[in-house]
Structures are given as C-alpha cells and as structure tokens.
Amino acid sequence: MNALVRPALVLLLILTVVTGLAYPLALTGVARLLFPNQAGGSLIVQNGHPVGSRLIGQAFSDPKYFWSRPSATTPQPYNGLGSTGSNLGPLNPALTDAVRSRIEALRAADPTNRAPIPVDLVTASASGLDPDISVAAAEYQAPRIARLRGLKLEAVRALISAHTKGRWLGFLGEPRVNVLELNLALDQSR
C-alpha cells in the first residue's frame, strides 16, 4: 500500500505546482505582454486614476448622465463577484415590479418623454454586468441629458454616434454604446 501512496502524493504535488502555479503564471505573463490592456481589466484611466472598466457596467443615477442597463447582481449592483441574471421568468411578480419601478424612475427623470422605453433600460442582462446599452436606449435618454446639461440635442446625438460600436465582425451582435465612455465624453464636452 505504501508503494502506491508515495508516488501518488509526489504526482499530486508535481501536478499542483505545474497546473496550479507554473501554467497560470506563464499564461498571465504572456497575456500581459501581448494584451496588456485586456489583461489589466480594460481599465479607463483619467488623471492617473482608474474610473472604471470598459467591461463592467456602473450605476449612474444622476439624470444628467446616461443610465446603464440595470444590474441583477446582489448585494450591490455590477458586482463582478456576483455575476448572474435574476433568473426571474416573465410571469414572476418580482420581475414585473422591478420593471414597473424602473419605468417609473425613467418617467420621473424625464416626464415629457413619452417615447417607448427600450427594453434594455428596464431589464437586466444575463450577467448583470453589461457596460453597454443599445443605441435606442441612448437615443431615448438624449433629450433629458441635453435639456439638463444645456446642450443642443444634436450635440448629444453626435456624442452617441461617435461612441457607437458596430456589430462584431460586421454581423454578430447589435450596435451598442458603452455608458461609461459616453458619460466621460459628456463631462468633457462642457
């Protein structure tokens, strides 16, 4: 029995070092050399300080900013450690209540806007971390932001257009706008 245990423990130790330490460290080193921005979290840095990531959404509640897609992560929104959807079905009263309250918040922030509200402004994504909104969601919010910031609507729409990313490889996904990048551009357009 002892003749079997010793080689098994040695093999366990060797494989732990190789697959648990050496391989991840080598992969991380290669990633940092070849893709430094992505390996570092795709951080957006201003004045030497990170203000967020291009990959993880942030909550914006000030009406002078574009609002992100709601997050379903708990206990705090856009929690990368709690990435998950709400898993609430369309007939679940909790989902209905959440959507209703989000619609009310959007209507309260811009009572004159009676346009249909894009679905991505009232429903969370599957990950709960989505940093992007649809172009329609950005366009829906443009009149409110233009009015509250004292900007021309055309100027806000031009910012949306400048920050719109097309379909991946020209045919996958939908055009989208990164909310953090758009809000930072808004702050710089004063």
Secondary structure, DSSP 8 states (H G I E B T S, - for coil): -HHHHHHHHHHHHHHHHIIIIIHHHHHHHHHHHH-HHHHTT-EEEETTEEEEESSS-----STTS--------SSSTT-GGG-------TT-HHHHHHHHHHHHHHHHH-TT--S---GGGTS--SSS---EEEHHHHHHHHHHHHHHHT--HHHHHHHHHHTEE--BTTTBS--EEEHHHHHHHHHHT-
